[in-house]
């Protein structure tokens, strides 16, 4: 199975006003095969959204490589990046703020085609109507404004806008976190159906393990800018190996009790260390219930414990 997206040793560091450095993303690597979905999960501040923004070239890349089907996304600029833009698009977290309230829905969906010069102008309006129908909205709604739609409908509009350029990759940043549970299920079913019908590849960012369990083929768990466990979704939930993954599963309210029990009753204590002053050794050691002295002095590497399952833990 060919890899559509390949990320190698990605780092995104931000300088602080006091001469320090925030290590938002600190050496992340992953691949997404064509037509598959990789979910990145973790607490707020883990670096998952910054990773997504870096893949989209919306956050500055300190170092590392991002390759999209042979295009070196991390190294191209200007017109070359503009020509590549149609191939990767993003659906943002908040459907209330990601749509321009002054534009009608038809213009919002058409805008990527206008900006990137896709299709002939007369064909773009027909494409807008086709996209609205594709995401489950009536084509005549294109003349309305965003405030005339519900949250779930607005997120469908955001998805239609992302589909307008016929991309290979769509990056989802917490796409259902602002929606109620019933609407979440509808939007997630739509996202999965579109993938089955079109062969799209997804990078799916979420803090909700119940969501990623249903939409992702593979899951990467991030903590303080690093991937600490990566495996298929089935293996992550059947046999989590990193203490942080176990704690996330045990605490996930959207998971069934039998899944939460596989977390082993682990509970997170305290707050993550500062991303400016990273501690020596494992960054999770101060919160880990099984940490030993070696954990506090030596950084664990991401190593394969079983076929397709890699864990960054000395004791896993």
Secondary structure, 3 states (H helix, E strand, C coil): CCEEEEEEEEEEEEECCCCCEEEEEEEEEEEEECCCEEEEECCCCCCHHHHHHHHCCCCCCCEEEEEECCEECCCCCHHHHHHHHHHEEEECCCCCCCCCCCCEHHHHHHHHHHHHCCCCHHHHHHHHHHHHHHCCCCHHHHHCEHHHCCHHHHHHHHHHHHHCCCCCEEEEECCCCCCCHHHHHHHHHHHHHHHHHHCCEEEEEECCHHHHHHHCCEEEEEECCEEEEEEEHHHHHHCCCCHHHHHHHHHCCCCCHHHHHCCCCCCCCCCCCCCCCCCCCCCCHHHCCCCCHHHHCCCCCCEEEECCEEECCCCC
